[in-house]
């Protein structure tokens, strides 16, 4: 999985960054999948990862 996906699903992925950087990094990592889902059709890998993060489907 990508670094962005791990950012939201694995707390250890955030521990290497200073807490004051977390809000910016959260917005940055959220913008990538949002852009990809916008550009790609439902059913794409990007849409699947977005659904996983939103809790709309299971691995």
MOPAC internal coordinates of N, CA, C and O (Angstrom, degrees):
PM7 1SCF
backbone

  N    0.0000 0     0.00 0     0.00 0    0    0    0
  C    1.4536 1     0.00 0     0.00 0    1    0    0
  C    1.5276 1   109.65 1     0.00 0    2    1    0
  O    1.2310 1   121.27 1   -17.17 1    3    2    1
  N    1.2888 1   115.17 1   162.83 1    3    2    1
  C    1.4614 1   120.78 1  -176.56 1    5    3    2
  C    1.5256 1   112.04 1   -79.25 1    6    5    3
  O    1.2310 1   121.44 1   -16.43 1    7    6    5
  N    1.3056 1   114.85 1   163.57 1    7    6    5
  C    1.4627 1   120.88 1   176.60 1    9    7    6
  C    1.5211 1   110.26 1   -60.02 1   10    9    7
  O    1.2310 1   120.39 1   138.47 1   11   10    9
  N    1.3185 1   116.87 1   -41.53 1   11   10    9
  C    1.4660 1   120.68 1   178.76 1   13   11   10
  C    1.5136 1   112.47 1   -60.94 1   14   13   11
  O    1.2310 1   120.01 1   138.20 1   15   14   13
  N    1.3250 1   117.60 1   -41.80 1   15   14   13
  C    1.4616 1   121.25 1   178.47 1   17   15   14
  C    1.5308 1   110.03 1   -64.14 1   18   17   15
  O    1.2310 1   120.78 1   134.90 1   19   18   17
  N    1.3297 1   116.12 1   -45.10 1   19   18   17
  C    1.4732 1   119.74 1   179.47 1   21   19   18
  C    1.5243 1   111.30 1   -63.92 1   22   21   19
  O    1.2310 1   120.10 1   148.27 1   23   22   21
  N    1.3315 1   117.42 1   -31.73 1   23   22   21
  C    1.4611 1   120.81 1   178.74 1   25   23   22
  C    1.5297 1   110.20 1   -54.58 1   26   25   23
  O    1.2310 1   120.48 1   139.42 1   27   26   25
  N    1.3320 1   116.68 1   -40.58 1   27   26   25
  C    1.4618 1   121.21 1  -176.80 1   29   27   26
  C    1.5254 1   113.54 1   -89.01 1   30   29   27
  O    1.2310 1   120.03 1   159.43 1   31   30   29
  N    1.3108 1   117.54 1   -20.57 1   31   30   29
  C    1.4634 1   119.72 1  -173.61 1   33   31   30
  C    1.5218 1   114.64 1  -109.99 1   34   33   31
  O    1.2310 1   119.66 1   165.06 1   35   34   33
  N    1.3205 1   118.25 1   -14.94 1   35   34   33
  C    1.4672 1   121.54 1  -176.61 1   37   35   34
  C    1.5310 1   109.45 1  -130.52 1   38   37   35
  O    1.2310 1   119.72 1   -75.72 1   39   38   37
  N    1.3248 1   118.15 1   104.28 1   39   38   37
  C    1.4669 1   120.58 1  -178.84 1   41   39   38
  C    1.5276 1   113.36 1   -55.04 1   42   41   39
  O    1.2310 1   119.65 1   150.69 1   43   42   41
  N    1.3083 1   118.27 1   -29.31 1   43   42   41
  C    1.4622 1   120.98 1   179.68 1   45   43   42
  C    1.5302 1   111.55 1   -63.80 1   46   45   43
  O    1.2310 1   120.04 1   152.77 1   47   46   45
  N    1.3219 1   117.53 1   -27.23 1   47   46   45
  C    1.4655 1   120.99 1   179.82 1   49   47   46
  C    1.5229 1   111.38 1   -66.53 1   50   49   47
  O    1.2310 1   120.19 1   154.87 1   51   50   49
  N    1.3287 1   117.24 1   -25.13 1   51   50   49
  C    1.4640 1   121.41 1  -179.35 1   53   51   50
  C    1.5225 1   112.70 1   -89.02 1   54   53   51
  O    1.2310 1   120.07 1   162.03 1   55   54   53
  N    1.3081 1   117.47 1   -17.97 1   55   54   53
  C    1.4611 1   121.33 1  -173.24 1   57   55   54
  C    1.5295 1   113.85 1   -66.05 1   58   57   55
  O    1.2310 1   119.97 1   156.64 1   59   58   57
  N    1.3199 1   117.65 1   -23.36 1   59   58   57
  C    1.4624 1   118.95 1  -178.01 1   61   59   58
  C    1.5296 1   112.46 1   -79.43 1   62   61   59
  O    1.2310 1   120.57 1   172.82 1   63   62   61
  N    1.3458 1   116.52 1    -7.18 1   63   62   61
  C    1.4602 1   121.67 1  -179.98 1   65   63   62
  C    1.5220 1   110.20 1  -108.14 1   66   65   63
  O    1.2310 1   120.78 1   -31.87 1   67   66   65
  N    1.3073 1   116.11 1   148.13 1   67   66   65
  C    1.4633 1   121.48 1   177.50 1   69   67   66
  C    1.5331 1   109.44 1   -62.88 1   70   69   67
  O    1.2310 1   120.05 1   -41.07 1   71   70   69
  N    1.3326 1   117.51 1   138.93 1   71   70   69
  C    1.4712 1   120.12 1  -178.80 1   73   71   70
  C    1.5246 1   113.95 1   -54.48 1   74   73   71
  O    1.2310 1   120.08 1   147.19 1   75   74   73
  N    1.3264 1   117.46 1   -32.81 1   75   74   73
  C    1.4680 1   118.61 1  -179.66 1   77   75   74
  C    1.5294 1   112.39 1   -70.37 1   78   77   75
  O    1.2310 1   119.67 1   166.12 1   79   78   77
  N    1.3204 1   118.23 1   -13.88 1   79   78   77
  C    1.4654 1   122.01 1   176.34 1   81   79   78
  C    1.5245 1   112.52 1   -88.15 1   82   81   79
  O    1.2310 1   119.73 1   165.34 1   83   82   81
  N    1.3223 1   118.12 1   -14.66 1   83   82   81
  C    1.4645 1   122.04 1  -174.64 1   85   83   82
  C    1.5295 1   113.95 1   -58.42 1   86   85   83
  O    1.2310 1   118.77 1   134.37 1   87   86   85
  N    1.3363 1   119.95 1   -45.63 1   87   86   85
  C    1.4802 1   117.96 1   179.42 1   89   87   86
  C    1.5297 1   113.14 1   -58.52 1   90   89   87
  O    1.2310 1   120.39 1   135.76 1   91   90   89
  N    1.3316 1   116.86 1   -44.24 1   91   90   89
  C    1.4686 1   120.03 1   178.84 1   93   91   90
  C    1.5219 1   110.93 1   -63.69 1   94   93   91
  O    1.2310 1   120.36 1   132.51 1   95   94   93
  N    1.3348 1   116.92 1   -47.49 1   95   94   93
  C    1.4597 1   120.37 1  -178.08 1   97   95   94
  C    1.5249 1   111.31 1   -64.61 1   98   97   95
  O    1.2310 1   120.13 1   144.44 1   99   98   97
  N    1.3128 1   117.36 1   -35.56 1   99   98   97
  C    1.4702 1   120.54 1   177.09 1  101   99   98
  C    1.5212 1   109.95 1   -61.61 1  102  101   99
  O    1.2310 1   120.25 1   133.09 1  103  102  101
  N    1.3143 1   117.12 1   -46.91 1  103  102  101
  C    1.4781 1   120.26 1   178.58 1  105  103  102
  C    1.5211 1   111.13 1   -63.05 1  106  105  103
  O    1.2310 1   120.96 1   138.72 1  107  106  105
  N    1.3351 1   115.77 1   -41.28 1  107  106  105
  C    1.4621 1   119.72 1  -179.20 1  109  107  106
  C    1.5312 1   110.84 1   -63.77 1  110  109  107
  O    1.2310 1   120.41 1   132.11 1  111  110  109
  N    1.3348 1   116.83 1   -47.89 1  111  110  109
  C    1.4623 1   119.43 1  -178.32 1  113  111  110
  C    1.5289 1   111.93 1   -69.12 1  114  113  111
  O    1.2310 1   119.62 1   151.59 1  115  114  113
  N    1.3122 1   118.33 1   -28.41 1  115  114  113
  C    1.4684 1   120.55 1   177.14 1  117  115  114
  C    1.5214 1   111.60 1   -74.03 1  118  117  115
  O    1.2310 1   119.98 1   150.35 1  119  118  117
  N    1.3275 1   117.64 1   -29.65 1  119  118  117
  C    1.4617 1   119.78 1  -176.66 1  121  119  118
  C    1.5224 1   112.72 1   -70.67 1  122  121  119
  O    1.2310 1   119.73 1   149.39 1  123  122  121
  N    1.3317 1   118.11 1   -30.61 1  123  122  121
  C    1.4665 1   120.62 1  -179.40 1  125  123  122
  C    1.5148 1   112.95 1   -62.40 1  126  125  123
  O    1.2310 1   119.51 1   123.09 1  127  126  125
  N    1.3476 1   118.53 1   -56.91 1  127  126  125
  C    1.4635 1   119.27 1   178.53 1  129  127  126
  C    1.5268 1   112.34 1   -62.46 1  130  129  127
  O    1.2310 1   120.37 1   144.95 1  131  130  129
  N    1.3272 1   116.89 1   -35.05 1  131  130  129
  C    1.4674 1   119.64 1   179.38 1  133  131  130
  C    1.5222 1   110.07 1   -60.85 1  134  133  131
  O    1.2310 1   120.68 1   136.80 1  135  134  133
  N    1.3206 1   116.30 1   -43.20 1  135  134  133
  C    1.4646 1   120.52 1   178.71 1  137  135  134
  C    1.5235 1   110.98 1   -65.72 1  138  137  135
  O    1.2310 1   120.34 1   134.68 1  139  138  137
  N    1.3338 1   116.95 1   -45.32 1  139  138  137
  C    1.4588 1   120.11 1  -178.80 1  141  139  138
  C    1.5207 1   112.63 1   -63.72 1  142  141  139
  O    1.2310 1   120.34 1   139.13 1  143  142  141
  N    1.3230 1   116.95 1   -40.87 1  143  142  141
  C    1.4670 1   119.95 1   179.34 1  145  143  142
  C    1.5182 1   109.93 1   -64.78 1  146  145  143
  O    1.2310 1   120.57 1   144.15 1  147  146  145
  N    1.3284 1   116.52 1   -35.85 1  147  146  145
  C    1.4563 1   120.53 1   178.02 1  149  147  146
  C    1.5278 1   111.22 1   -64.61 1  150  149  147
  O    1.2310 1   120.82 1   141.50 1  151  150  149
  N    1.3348 1   116.04 1   -38.50 1  151  150  149
  C    1.4600 1   120.44 1  -176.83 1  153  151  150
  C    1.5188 1   113.98 1   -82.67 1  154  153  151
  O    1.2310 1   120.44 1   157.79 1  155  154  153
  N    1.3202 1   116.77 1   -22.21 1  155  154  153
  C    1.4693 1   120.41 1  -175.25 1  157  155  154
  C    1.5166 1   110.61 1  -111.68 1  158  157  155
  O    1.2310 1   121.69 1   -16.58 1  159  158  157
  N    1.2985 1   114.38 1   163.42 1  159  158  157
  C    1.4586 1   120.07 1  -176.56 1  161  159  158
  C    1.5229 1   111.41 1   -80.04 1  162  161  159
  O    1.2310 1   120.23 1   -21.86 1  163  162  161
  N    1.3319 1   117.16 1   158.14 1  163  162  161
  C    1.4653 1   119.37 1   171.92 1  165  163  162
  C    1.5371 1   108.95 1   -56.50 1  166  165  163
  O    1.2310 1   120.89 1   -36.38 1  167  166  165
  N    1.3029 1   115.90 1   143.62 1  167  166  165
  C    1.4550 1   120.00 1  -177.76 1  169  167  166
  C    1.5193 1   113.13 1    96.39 1  170  169  167
  O    1.2310 1   120.07 1   170.65 1  171  170  169
  N    1.3391 1   117.48 1    -9.35 1  171  170  169
  C    1.4606 1   120.37 1   177.93 1  173  171  170
  C    1.5241 1   109.63 1   -74.00 1  174  173  171
  O    1.2310 1   120.82 1   -14.00 1  175  174  173
  N    1.3187 1   116.04 1   166.00 1  175  174  173
  C    1.4683 1   120.34 1   177.43 1  177  175  174
  C    1.5244 1   110.79 1   -58.93 1  178  177  175
  O    1.2310 1   120.30 1   139.73 1  179  178  177
  N    1.3272 1   117.03 1   -40.27 1  179  178  177
  C    1.4638 1   120.75 1   178.69 1  181  179  178
  C    1.5233 1   111.05 1   -61.68 1  182  181  179
  O    1.2310 1   120.55 1   136.47 1  183  182  181
  N    1.3234 1   116.56 1   -43.53 1  183  182  181
  C    1.4621 1   120.09 1   178.61 1  185  183  182
  C    1.5227 1   110.68 1   -64.85 1  186  185  183
  O    1.2310 1   120.29 1   141.42 1  187  186  185
  N    1.3297 1   117.04 1   -38.58 1  187  186  185
  C    1.4677 1   120.78 1   178.33 1  189  187  186
  C    1.5293 1   110.65 1   -62.89 1  190  189  187
  O    1.2310 1   119.77 1   134.65 1  191  190  189
  N    1.3351 1   118.04 1   -45.35 1  191  190  189
  C    1.4652 1   120.97 1   178.69 1  193  191  190
  C    1.5270 1   110.83 1   -62.92 1  194  193  191
  O    1.2310 1   120.33 1   140.31 1  195  194  193
  N    1.3314 1   116.98 1   -39.69 1  195  194  193
  C    1.4631 1   120.08 1   177.54 1  197  195  194
  C    1.5233 1   110.68 1   -63.00 1  198  197  195
  O    1.2310 1   120.21 1   138.10 1  199  198  197
  N    1.3283 1   117.21 1   -41.90 1  199  198  197
  C    1.4692 1   120.69 1   177.25 1  201  199  198
  C    1.5229 1   111.54 1   -62.76 1  202  201  199
  O    1.2310 1   120.50 1   139.44 1  203  202  201
  N    1.3308 1   116.65 1   -40.56 1  203  202  201
  C    1.4685 1   119.58 1   177.14 1  205  203  202
  C    1.5268 1   110.64 1   -60.60 1  206  205  203
  O    1.2310 1   120.46 1   134.58 1  207  206  205
  N    1.3187 1   116.72 1   -45.42 1  207  206  205
  C    1.4551 1   120.51 1  -178.88 1  209  207  206
  C    1.5253 1   112.00 1   -66.21 1  210  209  207
  O    1.2310 1   120.55 1   146.66 1  211  210  209
  N    1.3141 1   116.56 1   -33.34 1  211  210  209
  C    1.4730 1   120.02 1   178.91 1  213  211  210
  C    1.5206 1   111.68 1   -82.02 1  214  213  211
  O    1.2310 1   120.26 1   171.45 1  215  214  213
  N    1.3350 1   117.11 1    -8.55 1  215  214  213
  C    1.4531 1   120.51 1  -179.98 1  217  215  214
  C    1.5166 1   113.36 1    80.58 1  218  217  215
  O    1.2310 1   120.40 1  -159.55 1  219  218  217
  N    1.3343 1   116.85 1    20.45 1  219  218  217
  C    1.4625 1   120.97 1  -178.09 1  221  219  218
  C    1.5246 1   113.63 1   -87.60 1  222  221  219
  O    1.2310 1   120.19 1   172.48 1  223  222  221
  N    1.3235 1   117.24 1    -7.52 1  223  222  221
  C    1.4476 1   119.30 1   177.51 1  225  223  222
  C    1.5275 1   108.63 1  -153.95 1  226  225  223
  O    1.2310 1   120.91 1    -7.65 1  227  226  225
  N    1.2887 1   115.87 1   172.35 1  227  226  225
  C    1.4593 1   121.31 1   179.95 1  229  227  226
  C    1.5182 1   108.52 1  -115.44 1  230  229  227
  O    1.2310 1   121.30 1   -34.84 1  231  230  229
  N    1.3474 1   115.12 1   145.16 1  231  230  229
  C    1.4642 1   122.31 1  -177.54 1  233  231  230
  C    1.4888 1   110.35 1   -35.44 1  234  233  231
  O    1.2310 1   120.10 1   180.00 1  235  234  233

